[in-house]
Amino acid sequence: MRTQPLRRHAPGPDHPDGVAHSAADRVRDRADVTATLILLVVAPDLTSIEMVNAGHLPTLIVNDGTAGYVDSDNLLLGLAGPPPVSTVLPVHPGDSLVLVTDGLIERRGQSLSDALGDLKSVAAGAAESAEHLADLLVDHFNVGSAEDDVAIVILRRADGLATAETADGEATTP
């Protein structure tokens, strides 16, 4: 499968809907093609995120032992219907936003609903750091036996000072 970066179609970093609409138009113009898209624009102070999710697995928000999915009614790109629209999410101290590819959680014989429930349960138990959460997910889902690509992106807002923490534990301040 050949992929193309969508960056060149972006009207600007403040307009995720424009990027999503452009991508939807490009995919719709090609017969028998569908695609997923997830795009996040993070506020410089990490207090909010504007997000467009079109057919990708839902974003998971984890904080203080609880976890919940962000609802999105957007369709997979390439399907007939309204263009994807963004939503703005507040990001509170201690929040971890978790994005994963289906290769992490999908296994033969298990429903997607059960796999998402498993991800939610495992993630809710990891509050220490983005690195700890990523390690826990890799171990729990036995990434070495995955039949598909695996990607994990975790954005964590530390308590108090807004910082971005990479999966290897490196903290950066915007």
GUMIGU-112294 format. One record per residue (C-alpha): x, y, z; residue in three letters. Coordinates in steps of 0.001 Angstrom, whole numbers, plus 500000, padded with zeros to 6 digits. Layout:
# residues N
XYZala/...
***
This chain:
# residues 174
500000500000500000met/501417503376499003arg/500866506286501356thr/501143509984500656gln/501636512693503258pro/498648514995503553leu/500733517916504806arg/500899519562501390arg/497092519741501301his/496777521421504682ala/495435524964504682pro/497346525577507912gly/497928524069511331pro/494845525795512755asp/492435524133510353his/492201520361510862pro/488770520318509179asp/490378521648505991gly/492950518862506028val/490246516253506637ala/487988517646503896his/490871517697501408ser/491806514119502273ala/488167513016501994ala/487886514633498556asp/491089512981497332arg/490005509536498505val/486438509967497222arg/487799510746493737asp/489415507298493538arg/487255504241492936ala/487367501428495499asp/489656503283497905val/489042503913501591thr/491326505285504270ala/491378506284507896thr/492642509594509218leu/493374510926512646ile/494732514423513101leu/495453516253516336leu/496357519903516748val/497675520437520259val/497322523846521927ala/500751525261522817pro/499926525107526537asp/498601521510526205leu/495233522449527717thr/493226521360524657ser/493424519371521457ile/491439519828518275glu/490978516401516742met/489539514890513565val/489030511126513530asn/487703509586510322ala/487421505830510625gly/490472505359512865his/490246503528516178leu/488886505856518866pro/491260507916520980thr/491461506739524585leu/491802509230527445ile/493303507848530650val/493484509683533990asn/493693508600537612asp/492767504961537064gly/489888505638534683thr/489764505427530918ala/487207506396528285gly/486967506661524524tyr/486354509879522594val/483227509472520465asp/483426510247516768ser/480619509956514240asp/482922510577511273asn/482920507951508552leu/485863506201506984leu/487307508341504175leu/485999507219500798gly/482475506403501979leu/479523508508500885ala/478430510903503581gly/479224514210505205pro/482869515291505442pro/484647514644508738pro/484475517371511374val/486767518143514272ser/486049518299517957thr/487908520173520688val/488902518189523764leu/490063519686527042pro/493279518110528340val/493485518072532121his/496577517600534290pro/497333513882534434gly/495477513055531183asp/497093510623528771ser/495703510479525240leu/496367507081523708val/496215506404519975leu/496943502944518608val/496746501161515287thr/494526498128514938asp/497602495920514698gly/498127496348518436leu/494742495080519575ile/493125493018516812glu/493545489259517064arg/491864486422515184arg/488774485191516983gly/488309488331519104gln/485752491020518318ser/486894494620517924leu/484554495581520765ser/486236493089523106asp/489695494238521980ala/488818497887522661leu/487469496886526080gly/490711495064526811asp/492768498126525768leu/490658500364527995lys/491058498058531018ser/494815497673530608val/495399501405530048ala/493312502398533070ala/495779500524535282gly/498844502482534147ala/499189505924535680ala/502942506254536167glu/504191507586532827ser/503765507385529071ala/506716504987528995glu/505117502693531583his/501817502722529711leu/503492501965526365ala/505492499105527913asp/502369497700529523leu/500486497766526203leu/503377496181524271val/503653493378526839asp/499925492792527303his/499121492636523600phe/502237490556522817asn/503385492849520014val/505934490296518827gly/503081488090517578ser/501137490879515851ala/500131490155512263glu/499790493825511301asp/501669497077511812asp/501710498376515373val/501956502014516420ala/501336503579519806ile/501208507336520368val/500755508660523892ile/500442512323524771leu/500514512919528515arg/499910516189530310arg/501829516127533554ala/500254517432536736asp/500790521174537044gly/503322522232534405leu/502224521340530898ala/504734518946529347thr/504685516491526498ala/506182513123527352glu/507410510788524653thr/506974507032524953ala/510611506707526019asp/510017508948529031gly/511609512115527631glu/509721515212528829ala/509548518398526785thr/507994521731527629thr/506133523532524866pro/
***
